[in-house]
Amino acid sequence: MHKQSVLIDFKKYIILVHELLNNQINVDNYRGQIFKLFQAETGKMTEEEYNILHQLFYDADDSEDDPRVFPEFYIDEAELRKRAEVVLNKLEELEKKRGATA
């Protein structure tokens, strides 16, 4: 018996980014949740989808509390929020595409 592939659920990422942008969670909490979600992801995704989620992961990683750790990659909270909003728009577009093809 073959396991069916399950499409990745973007809604959990969309909700999390909305929570960050609406100040419902702080950056540390956001960062930890992004790491957990992404690392535990088993859903099927295209290369485009993977790249979008990977951007969320990298941006969260680059927002490390101490800019001295990796100064060449460090982004502050304001930049993290800007980038998260850009990725949010991409995730919402992917959700719309899925809805249109379902």
C-alpha positions in Angstrom: 0.0 0.0 0.0 1.4 3.4 -1.0 1.1 6.5 1.2 -0.6 9.4 -0.5 1.4 12.6 -0.7 -0.1 15.3 1.3 0.2 18.9 0.1 1.9 21.3 2.4 -0.4 23.4 4.5 0.4 27.0 4.0 -2.3 28.2 6.4 -0.2 27.5 9.5 2.6 29.7 8.1 0.2 32.4 7.0 -1.4 32.5 10.5 2.1 32.7 12.1 3.2 35.6 9.9 0.0 37.4 10.6 0.5 37.0 14.3 4.0 38.5 14.0 2.8 41.4 11.9 -0.1 42.1 14.2 2.2 42.0 17.3 0.4 39.0 18.7 3.7 37.1 19.2 7.2 38.5 19.6 10.1 37.8 17.3 11.7 35.1 19.5 8.4 33.2 19.6 7.9 33.6 15.9 11.5 32.5 15.2 11.1 29.4 17.3 7.8 28.4 15.7 9.1 29.0 12.2 12.1 26.7 12.9 9.8 24.0 14.3 7.3 24.1 11.5 9.8 24.1 8.7 12.0 21.4 10.2 9.0 19.2 10.8 7.5 19.7 7.4 6.6 16.5 5.5 4.1 17.9 3.0 4.6 17.7 -0.7 5.8 21.0 -2.2 7.1 22.4 -5.5 10.5 24.0 -5.8 8.8 27.5 -5.8 6.9 26.6 -2.6 10.0 25.3 -0.9 12.0 28.4 -1.8 9.3 30.6 -0.3 9.2 28.7 3.0 12.9 28.5 3.0 13.0 32.3 2.8 10.9 32.5 6.0 13.3 30.1 7.7 16.4 32.0 6.6 14.9 35.4 7.5 14.1 34.1 11.0 17.6 32.7 11.3 19.1 36.0 10.2 17.2 37.9 12.9 19.3 36.2 15.6 19.3 38.3 18.8 23.1 38.9 18.7 24.2 40.6 15.5 27.8 39.7 16.3 27.1 36.0 15.6 26.8 36.4 11.9 27.0 40.2 11.2 27.0 39.8 7.4 23.6 38.2 7.5 22.0 40.0 10.5 18.6 41.7 10.0 16.8 43.7 12.7 13.2 43.3 13.7 11.9 45.9 11.3 13.6 44.2 8.4 12.3 40.8 9.5 8.8 42.2 9.5 9.2 43.7 6.0 10.5 40.4 4.7 7.8 38.4 6.4 5.2 40.6 4.8 6.7 39.9 1.4 6.7 36.2 2.0 3.1 36.4 3.4 1.9 37.9 0.1 3.6 35.0 -1.8 2.0 32.4 0.5 -1.4 33.9 0.1 -1.0 33.9 -3.7 -0.1 30.2 -3.6 -3.2 29.5 -1.5 -5.3 31.4 -4.0 -3.8 29.4 -6.9 -4.6 26.2 -5.0 -8.1 27.3 -4.4 -8.6 28.1 -8.0 -7.4 24.6 -9.2 -9.2 22.6 -6.5 
